[in-house]
């Protein structure tokens, strides 16, 4: 239950880790913020507000600090988020 980047341990909160695992377990699937909230937070998605976007932003900054928007979690405009391994990186 750890995440490493270039051999270094990355500290993550429970929700950051759970969100990353949820998306990574379904590569290329697109999930709405509401779906992610219901799965990770276990609550009604009507209350998700900016919680999911905030956690996604934190994960991006931790995994790819130099280029957070070019990392593993992609935004699908109007739909949500998906996990994608960038080209050139071994799975």
Backbone as XML, in Angstrom:
<?xml version="1.0"?>
<chain id="A" units="angstrom">
  <residue number="1" name="UNK">
    <atom name="N" x="0.830" y="-1.187" z="0.000"/>
    <atom name="CA" x="0.000" y="0.000" z="0.000"/>
    <atom name="C" x="0.871" y="1.245" z="0.000"/>
  </residue>
  <residue number="2" name="UNK">
    <atom name="N" x="1.857" y="1.230" z="-0.881"/>
    <atom name="CA" x="2.739" y="2.389" z="-0.993"/>
    <atom name="C" x="2.859" y="2.802" z="-2.454"/>
  </residue>
  <residue number="3" name="UNK">
    <atom name="N" x="3.269" y="4.032" z="-2.648"/>
    <atom name="CA" x="3.494" y="4.568" z="-3.989"/>
    <atom name="C" x="4.913" y="5.118" z="-4.022"/>
  </residue>
  <residue number="4" name="UNK">
    <atom name="N" x="5.639" y="4.780" z="-5.082"/>
    <atom name="CA" x="7.006" y="5.264" z="-5.247"/>
    <atom name="C" x="7.131" y="5.997" z="-6.577"/>
  </residue>
  <residue number="5" name="UNK">
    <atom name="N" x="7.963" y="7.026" z="-6.582"/>
    <atom name="CA" x="8.297" y="7.754" z="-7.809"/>
    <atom name="C" x="9.808" y="7.837" z="-7.871"/>
  </residue>
  <residue number="6" name="UNK">
    <atom name="N" x="10.387" y="7.294" z="-8.920"/>
    <atom name="CA" x="11.845" y="7.277" z="-9.080"/>
    <atom name="C" x="12.534" y="6.707" z="-7.844"/>
  </residue>
  <residue number="7" name="UNK">
    <atom name="N" x="11.960" y="5.652" z="-7.283"/>
    <atom name="CA" x="12.557" y="4.986" z="-6.133"/>
    <atom name="C" x="12.293" y="5.634" z="-4.793"/>
  </residue>
  <residue number="8" name="UNK">
    <atom name="N" x="11.608" y="6.769" z="-4.786"/>
    <atom name="CA" x="11.318" y="7.472" z="-3.531"/>
    <atom name="C" x="9.870" y="7.256" z="-3.132"/>
  </residue>
  <residue number="9" name="UNK">
    <atom name="N" x="9.669" y="7.027" z="-1.836"/>
    <atom name="CA" x="8.331" y="6.847" z="-1.299"/>
    <atom name="C" x="7.562" y="8.164" z="-1.360"/>
  </residue>
  <residue number="10" name="UNK">
    <atom name="N" x="6.329" y="8.095" z="-1.846"/>
    <atom name="CA" x="5.475" y="9.273" z="-1.915"/>
    <atom name="C" x="4.421" y="9.149" z="-0.826"/>
  </residue>
  <residue number="11" name="UNK">
    <atom name="N" x="4.356" y="10.135" z="0.019"/>
    <atom name="CA" x="3.367" y="10.156" z="1.092"/>
    <atom name="C" x="2.008" y="10.554" z="0.522"/>
  </residue>
  <residue number="12" name="UNK">
    <atom name="N" x="0.990" y="9.745" z="0.826"/>
    <atom name="CA" x="-0.359" y="10.039" z="0.347"/>
    <atom name="C" x="-1.352" y="9.869" z="1.484"/>
  </residue>
  <residue number="13" name="UNK">
    <atom name="N" x="-2.392" y="10.679" z="1.432"/>
    <atom name="CA" x="-3.481" y="10.509" z="2.394"/>
    <atom name="C" x="-4.283" y="9.270" z="2.002"/>
  </residue>
  <residue number="14" name="UNK">
    <atom name="N" x="-5.134" y="8.842" z="2.903"/>
    <atom name="CA" x="-5.982" y="7.681" z="2.631"/>
    <atom name="C" x="-6.821" y="7.915" z="1.370"/>
  </residue>
  <residue number="15" name="UNK">
    <atom name="N" x="-7.420" y="9.072" z="1.244"/>
    <atom name="CA" x="-8.293" y="9.348" z="0.091"/>
    <atom name="C" x="-7.509" y="9.487" z="-1.208"/>
  </residue>
  <residue number="16" name="UNK">
    <atom name="N" x="-6.319" y="10.073" z="-1.133"/>
    <atom name="CA" x="-5.485" y="10.153" z="-2.334"/>
    <atom name="C" x="-5.131" y="8.748" z="-2.818"/>
  </residue>
  <residue number="17" name="UNK">
    <atom name="N" x="-4.691" y="7.911" z="-1.896"/>
    <atom name="CA" x="-4.304" y="6.549" z="-2.259"/>
    <atom name="C" x="-5.500" y="5.768" z="-2.796"/>
  </residue>
  <residue number="18" name="UNK">
    <atom name="N" x="-6.634" y="5.861" z="-2.112"/>
    <atom name="CA" x="-7.840" y="5.129" z="-2.524"/>
    <atom name="C" x="-8.313" y="5.586" z="-3.904"/>
  </residue>
  <residue number="19" name="UNK">
    <atom name="N" x="-8.235" y="6.877" z="-4.181"/>
    <atom name="CA" x="-8.632" y="7.402" z="-5.490"/>
    <atom name="C" x="-7.693" y="6.898" z="-6.570"/>
  </residue>
  <residue number="20" name="UNK">
    <atom name="N" x="-6.396" y="6.947" z="-6.308"/>
    <atom name="CA" x="-5.415" y="6.459" z="-7.272"/>
    <atom name="C" x="-5.623" y="4.970" z="-7.566"/>
  </residue>
  <residue number="21" name="UNK">
    <atom name="N" x="-5.813" y="4.172" z="-6.529"/>
    <atom name="CA" x="-6.027" y="2.732" z="-6.712"/>
    <atom name="C" x="-7.306" y="2.473" z="-7.506"/>
  </residue>
  <residue number="22" name="UNK">
    <atom name="N" x="-8.368" y="3.190" z="-7.166"/>
    <atom name="CA" x="-9.642" y="3.011" z="-7.873"/>
    <atom name="C" x="-9.481" y="3.284" z="-9.365"/>
  </residue>
  <residue number="23" name="UNK">
    <atom name="N" x="-8.840" y="4.389" z="-9.705"/>
    <atom name="CA" x="-8.655" y="4.723" z="-11.117"/>
    <atom name="C" x="-7.680" y="3.763" z="-11.796"/>
  </residue>
  <residue number="24" name="UNK">
    <atom name="N" x="-6.580" y="3.427" z="-11.114"/>
    <atom name="CA" x="-5.558" y="2.555" z="-11.704"/>
    <atom name="C" x="-6.077" y="1.134" z="-11.917"/>
  </residue>
  <residue number="25" name="UNK">
    <atom name="N" x="-7.016" y="0.700" z="-11.104"/>
    <atom name="CA" x="-7.595" y="-0.631" z="-11.275"/>
    <atom name="C" x="-8.521" y="-0.718" z="-12.490"/>
  </residue>
  <residue number="26" name="UNK">
    <atom name="N" x="-8.830" y="0.431" z="-13.076"/>
    <atom name="CA" x="-9.709" y="0.499" z="-14.252"/>
    <atom name="C" x="-9.080" y="1.415" z="-15.308"/>
  </residue>
  <residue number="27" name="UNK">
    <atom name="N" x="-7.905" y="1.062" z="-15.823"/>
    <atom name="CA" x="-7.243" y="1.964" z="-16.775"/>
    <atom name="C" x="-8.116" y="2.254" z="-17.992"/>
  </residue>
  <residue number="28" name="UNK">
    <atom name="N" x="-8.099" y="3.494" z="-18.389"/>
    <atom name="CA" x="-8.825" y="4.027" z="-19.546"/>
    <atom name="C" x="-10.333" y="4.157" z="-19.335"/>
  </residue>
  <residue number="29" name="UNK">
    <atom name="N" x="-10.849" y="3.691" z="-18.210"/>
    <atom name="CA" x="-12.270" y="3.898" z="-17.912"/>
    <atom name="C" x="-12.450" y="5.331" z="-17.437"/>
  </residue>
  <residue number="30" name="UNK">
    <atom name="N" x="-13.520" y="5.955" z="-17.825"/>
    <atom name="CA" x="-13.812" y="7.326" z="-17.405"/>
    <atom name="C" x="-14.845" y="7.276" z="-16.282"/>
  </residue>
  <residue number="31" name="UNK">
    <atom name="N" x="-14.500" y="7.933" z="-15.157"/>
    <atom name="CA" x="-15.390" y="8.014" z="-14.002"/>
    <atom name="C" x="-15.727" y="9.469" z="-13.728"/>
  </residue>
  <residue number="32" name="UNK">
    <atom name="N" x="-16.979" y="9.734" z="-13.439"/>
    <atom name="CA" x="-17.375" y="11.091" z="-13.056"/>
    <atom name="C" x="-16.872" y="11.366" z="-11.642"/>
  </residue>
  <residue number="33" name="UNK">
    <atom name="N" x="-16.830" y="12.635" z="-11.287"/>
    <atom name="CA" x="-16.444" y="13.000" z="-9.920"/>
    <atom name="C" x="-17.400" y="12.363" z="-8.922"/>
  </residue>
  <residue number="34" name="UNK">
    <atom name="N" x="-18.682" y="12.304" z="-9.272"/>
    <atom name="CA" x="-19.675" y="11.693" z="-8.393"/>
    <atom name="C" x="-19.412" y="10.216" z="-8.168"/>
  </residue>
  <residue number="35" name="UNK">
    <atom name="N" x="-19.040" y="9.497" z="-9.220"/>
    <atom name="CA" x="-18.738" y="8.075" z="-9.088"/>
    <atom name="C" x="-17.513" y="7.857" z="-8.196"/>
  </residue>
  <residue number="36" name="UNK">
    <atom name="N" x="-16.500" y="8.673" z="-8.396"/>
    <atom name="CA" x="-15.285" y="8.558" z="-7.574"/>
    <atom name="C" x="-15.618" y="8.868" z="-6.124"/>
  </residue>
  <residue number="37" name="UNK">
    <atom name="N" x="-16.398" y="9.907" z="-5.903"/>
    <atom name="CA" x="-16.771" y="10.299" z="-4.542"/>
    <atom name="C" x="-17.535" y="9.174" z="-3.846"/>
  </residue>
  <residue number="38" name="UNK">
    <atom name="N" x="-18.493" y="8.607" z="-4.525"/>
    <atom name="CA" x="-19.289" y="7.531" z="-3.919"/>
    <atom name="C" x="-18.424" y="6.326" z="-3.580"/>
  </residue>
  <residue number="39" name="UNK">
    <atom name="N" x="-17.462" y="5.994" z="-4.440"/>
    <atom name="CA" x="-16.594" y="4.838" z="-4.203"/>
    <atom name="C" x="-15.575" y="5.096" z="-3.094"/>
  </residue>
  <residue number="40" name="UNK">
    <atom name="N" x="-14.917" y="6.243" z="-3.131"/>
    <atom name="CA" x="-13.819" y="6.517" z="-2.193"/>
    <atom name="C" x="-14.317" y="7.073" z="-0.869"/>
  </residue>
  <residue number="41" name="UNK">
    <atom name="N" x="-15.232" y="8.040" z="-0.909"/>
    <atom name="CA" x="-15.735" y="8.660" z="0.308"/>
    <atom name="C" x="-16.881" y="7.842" z="0.929"/>
  </residue>
  <residue number="42" name="UNK">
    <atom name="N" x="-17.558" y="7.060" z="0.076"/>
    <atom name="CA" x="-18.656" y="6.247" z="0.563"/>
    <atom name="C" x="-19.901" y="7.049" z="0.889"/>
  </residue>
  <residue number="43" name="UNK">
    <atom name="N" x="-20.019" y="8.229" z="0.308"/>
    <atom name="CA" x="-21.168" y="9.083" z="0.584"/>
    <atom name="C" x="-21.929" y="9.423" z="-0.679"/>
  </residue>
  <residue number="44" name="UNK">
    <atom name="N" x="-22.984" y="10.174" z="-0.498"/>
    <atom name="CA" x="-23.827" y="10.628" z="-1.591"/>
    <atom name="C" x="-23.058" y="11.652" z="-2.426"/>
  </residue>
  <residue number="45" name="UNK">
    <atom name="N" x="-23.020" y="11.441" z="-3.724"/>
    <atom name="CA" x="-22.229" y="12.312" z="-4.598"/>
    <atom name="C" x="-22.768" y="13.738" z="-4.690"/>
  </residue>
  <residue number="46" name="UNK">
    <atom name="N" x="-23.987" y="13.978" z="-4.208"/>
    <atom name="CA" x="-24.517" y="15.342" z="-4.222"/>
    <atom name="C" x="-23.676" y="16.267" z="-3.356"/>
  </residue>
  <residue number="47" name="UNK">
    <atom name="N" x="-22.933" y="15.695" z="-2.419"/>
    <atom name="CA" x="-22.127" y="16.489" z="-1.492"/>
    <atom name="C" x="-20.650" y="16.548" z="-1.871"/>
  </residue>
  <residue number="48" name="UNK">
    <atom name="N" x="-20.307" y="16.100" z="-3.084"/>
    <atom name="CA" x="-18.884" y="15.985" z="-3.413"/>
    <atom name="C" x="-18.195" y="17.333" z="-3.625"/>
  </residue>
  <residue number="49" name="UNK">
    <atom name="N" x="-18.921" y="18.338" z="-4.059"/>
    <atom name="CA" x="-18.320" y="19.662" z="-4.231"/>
    <atom name="C" x="-17.018" y="19.590" z="-5.000"/>
  </residue>
  <residue number="50" name="UNK">
    <atom name="N" x="-15.979" y="20.168" z="-4.441"/>
    <atom name="CA" x="-14.674" y="20.162" z="-5.093"/>
    <atom name="C" x="-13.726" y="19.136" z="-4.483"/>
  </residue>
  <residue number="51" name="UNK">
    <atom name="N" x="-14.241" y="18.260" z="-3.636"/>
    <atom name="CA" x="-13.397" y="17.285" z="-2.941"/>
    <atom name="C" x="-12.614" y="16.410" z="-3.916"/>
  </residue>
  <residue number="52" name="UNK">
    <atom name="N" x="-13.272" y="15.883" z="-4.924"/>
    <atom name="CA" x="-12.612" y="14.992" z="-5.875"/>
    <atom name="C" x="-11.566" y="15.752" z="-6.681"/>
  </residue>
  <residue number="53" name="UNK">
    <atom name="N" x="-11.910" y="16.920" z="-7.183"/>
    <atom name="CA" x="-10.954" y="17.720" z="-7.962"/>
    <atom name="C" x="-9.728" y="18.059" z="-7.134"/>
  </residue>
  <residue number="54" name="UNK">
    <atom name="N" x="-9.926" y="18.363" z="-5.868"/>
    <atom name="CA" x="-8.814" y="18.681" z="-4.974"/>
    <atom name="C" x="-7.890" y="17.484" z="-4.788"/>
  </residue>
  <residue number="55" name="UNK">
    <atom name="N" x="-8.467" y="16.315" z="-4.556"/>
    <atom name="CA" x="-7.661" y="15.107" z="-4.363"/>
    <atom name="C" x="-6.934" y="14.734" z="-5.645"/>
  </residue>
  <residue number="56" name="UNK">
    <atom name="N" x="-7.608" y="14.851" z="-6.785"/>
    <atom name="CA" x="-6.963" y="14.571" z="-8.075"/>
    <atom name="C" x="-5.775" y="15.512" z="-8.269"/>
  </residue>
  <residue number="57" name="UNK">
    <atom name="N" x="-5.945" y="16.775" z="-7.958"/>
    <atom name="CA" x="-4.857" y="17.748" z="-8.074"/>
    <atom name="C" x="-3.677" y="17.389" z="-7.195"/>
  </residue>
  <residue number="58" name="UNK">
    <atom name="N" x="-3.953" y="16.952" z="-5.973"/>
    <atom name="CA" x="-2.884" y="16.558" z="-5.056"/>
    <atom name="C" x="-2.132" y="15.347" z="-5.595"/>
  </residue>
  <residue number="59" name="UNK">
    <atom name="N" x="-2.855" y="14.363" z="-6.098"/>
    <atom name="CA" x="-2.208" y="13.169" z="-6.662"/>
    <atom name="C" x="-1.313" y="13.563" z="-7.831"/>
  </residue>
  <residue number="60" name="UNK">
    <atom name="N" x="-1.819" y="14.410" z="-8.711"/>
    <atom name="CA" x="-1.043" y="14.841" z="-9.875"/>
    <atom name="C" x="0.247" y="15.536" z="-9.445"/>
  </residue>
  <residue number="61" name="UNK">
    <atom name="N" x="0.151" y="16.420" z="-8.467"/>
    <atom name="CA" x="1.337" y="17.149" z="-8.003"/>
    <atom name="C" x="2.358" y="16.211" z="-7.360"/>
  </residue>
  <residue number="62" name="UNK">
    <atom name="N" x="1.888" y="15.166" z="-6.732"/>
    <atom name="CA" x="2.796" y="14.232" z="-6.073"/>
    <atom name="C" x="3.441" y="13.259" z="-7.065"/>
  </residue>
  <residue number="63" name="UNK">
    <atom name="N" x="2.683" y="12.779" z="-8.035"/>
    <atom name="CA" x="3.223" y="11.807" z="-8.984"/>
    <atom name="C" x="4.086" y="12.439" z="-10.068"/>
  </residue>
  <residue number="64" name="UNK">
    <atom name="N" x="3.673" y="13.587" z="-10.552"/>
    <atom name="CA" x="4.418" y="14.264" z="-11.624"/>
    <atom name="C" x="4.524" y="15.750" z="-11.296"/>
  </residue>
  <residue number="65" name="UNK">
    <atom name="N" x="5.362" y="16.084" z="-10.303"/>
    <atom name="CA" x="5.428" y="17.475" z="-9.853"/>
    <atom name="C" x="5.876" y="18.477" z="-10.920"/>
  </residue>
  <residue number="66" name="UNK">
    <atom name="N" x="6.688" y="18.036" z="-11.876"/>
    <atom name="CA" x="7.161" y="18.955" z="-12.913"/>
    <atom name="C" x="6.104" y="19.229" z="-13.976"/>
  </residue>
  <residue number="67" name="UNK">
    <atom name="N" x="5.207" y="18.262" z="-14.189"/>
    <atom name="CA" x="4.176" y="18.400" z="-15.209"/>
    <atom name="C" x="2.897" y="17.717" z="-14.719"/>
  </residue>
  <residue number="68" name="UNK">
    <atom name="N" x="2.205" y="18.289" z="-13.736"/>
    <atom name="CA" x="1.048" y="17.611" z="-13.154"/>
    <atom name="C" x="-0.076" y="17.277" z="-14.127"/>
  </residue>
  <residue number="69" name="UNK">
    <atom name="N" x="-0.255" y="18.045" z="-15.166"/>
    <atom name="CA" x="-1.336" y="17.784" z="-16.126"/>
    <atom name="C" x="-0.944" y="16.720" z="-17.157"/>
  </residue>
  <residue number="70" name="UNK">
    <atom name="N" x="0.325" y="16.330" z="-17.193"/>
    <atom name="CA" x="0.795" y="15.360" z="-18.181"/>
    <atom name="C" x="1.023" y="13.986" z="-17.554"/>
  </residue>
  <residue number="71" name="UNK">
    <atom name="N" x="0.469" y="13.757" z="-16.405"/>
    <atom name="CA" x="0.717" y="12.515" z="-15.690"/>
    <atom name="C" x="-0.283" y="11.419" z="-15.968"/>
  </residue>
  <residue number="72" name="UNK">
    <atom name="N" x="-0.535" y="10.625" z="-14.956"/>
    <atom name="CA" x="-1.326" y="9.415" z="-15.083"/>
    <atom name="C" x="-2.837" y="9.643" z="-15.066"/>
  </residue>
  <residue number="73" name="UNK">
    <atom name="N" x="-3.292" y="10.687" z="-14.438"/>
    <atom name="CA" x="-4.731" y="10.932" z="-14.346"/>
    <atom name="C" x="-5.100" y="12.043" z="-15.317"/>
  </residue>
  <residue number="74" name="UNK">
    <atom name="N" x="-5.958" y="11.683" z="-16.252"/>
    <atom name="CA" x="-6.381" y="12.631" z="-17.286"/>
    <atom name="C" x="-7.793" y="13.115" z="-17.013"/>
  </residue>
  <residue number="75" name="UNK">
    <atom name="N" x="-8.036" y="14.368" z="-17.328"/>
    <atom name="CA" x="-9.380" y="14.917" z="-17.249"/>
    <atom name="C" x="-10.051" y="14.704" z="-18.601"/>
  </residue>
  <residue number="76" name="UNK">
    <atom name="N" x="-11.255" y="14.168" z="-18.569"/>
    <atom name="CA" x="-12.054" y="14.002" z="-19.781"/>
    <atom name="C" x="-13.152" y="15.061" z="-19.686"/>
  </residue>
  <residue number="77" name="UNK">
    <atom name="N" x="-13.008" y="16.122" z="-20.459"/>
    <atom name="CA" x="-13.906" y="17.264" z="-20.353"/>
    <atom name="C" x="-15.369" y="16.853" z="-20.449"/>
  </residue>
  <residue number="78" name="UNK">
    <atom name="N" x="-16.145" y="17.322" z="-19.502"/>
    <atom name="CA" x="-17.565" y="17.048" z="-19.477"/>
    <atom name="C" x="-17.937" y="15.671" z="-18.956"/>
  </residue>
  <residue number="79" name="UNK">
    <atom name="N" x="-16.924" y="14.844" z="-18.636"/>
    <atom name="CA" x="-17.208" y="13.473" z="-18.200"/>
    <atom name="C" x="-16.595" y="13.107" z="-16.855"/>
  </residue>
  <residue number="80" name="UNK">
    <atom name="N" x="-15.328" y="13.416" z="-16.666"/>
    <atom name="CA" x="-14.685" y="13.048" z="-15.411"/>
    <atom name="C" x="-13.197" y="12.830" z="-15.557"/>
  </residue>
  <residue number="81" name="UNK">
    <atom name="N" x="-12.730" y="11.706" z="-14.997"/>
    <atom name="CA" x="-11.297" y="11.420" z="-14.941"/>
    <atom name="C" x="-11.033" y="9.979" z="-15.340"/>
  </residue>
  <residue number="82" name="UNK">
    <atom name="N" x="-9.805" y="9.753" z="-15.861"/>
    <atom name="CA" x="-9.398" y="8.389" z="-16.166"/>
    <atom name="C" x="-7.910" y="8.242" z="-15.885"/>
  </residue>
  <residue number="83" name="UNK">
    <atom name="N" x="-7.503" y="7.000" z="-15.613"/>
    <atom name="CA" x="-6.107" y="6.670" z="-15.385"/>
    <atom name="C" x="-5.524" y="6.203" z="-16.707"/>
  </residue>
  <residue number="84" name="UNK">
    <atom name="N" x="-4.372" y="6.746" z="-17.045"/>
    <atom name="CA" x="-3.744" y="6.407" z="-18.309"/>
    <atom name="C" x="-2.237" y="6.434" z="-18.127"/>
  </residue>
  <residue number="85" name="UNK">
    <atom name="N" x="-1.562" y="5.383" z="-18.552"/>
    <atom name="CA" x="-0.104" y="5.376" z="-18.488"/>
    <atom name="C" x="0.407" y="6.132" z="-19.701"/>
  </residue>
  <residue number="86" name="UNK">
    <atom name="N" x="1.182" y="7.223" z="-19.476"/>
    <atom name="CA" x="1.695" y="8.006" z="-20.611"/>
    <atom name="C" x="2.560" y="7.148" z="-21.532"/>
  </residue>
  <residue number="87" name="UNK">
    <atom name="N" x="2.552" y="7.458" z="-22.806"/>
    <atom name="CA" x="3.361" y="6.726" z="-23.766"/>
    <atom name="C" x="4.833" y="6.847" z="-23.383"/>
  </residue>
  <residue number="88" name="UNK">
    <atom name="N" x="5.555" y="5.758" z="-23.576"/>
    <atom name="CA" x="6.978" y="5.776" z="-23.264"/>
    <atom name="C" x="7.300" y="5.351" z="-21.844"/>
  </residue>
  <residue number="89" name="UNK">
    <atom name="N" x="6.282" y="5.074" z="-21.028"/>
    <atom name="CA" x="6.519" y="4.620" z="-19.662"/>
    <atom name="C" x="6.063" y="3.175" z="-19.575"/>
  </residue>
  <residue number="90" name="UNK">
    <atom name="N" x="6.938" y="2.326" z="-19.095"/>
    <atom name="CA" x="6.599" y="0.902" z="-18.974"/>
    <atom name="C" x="5.541" y="0.716" z="-17.912"/>
  </residue>
  <residue number="91" name="UNK">
    <atom name="N" x="4.615" y="-0.185" z="-18.165"/>
    <atom name="CA" x="3.552" y="-0.465" z="-17.201"/>
    <atom name="C" x="4.048" y="-1.389" z="-16.125"/>
  </residue>
</chain>
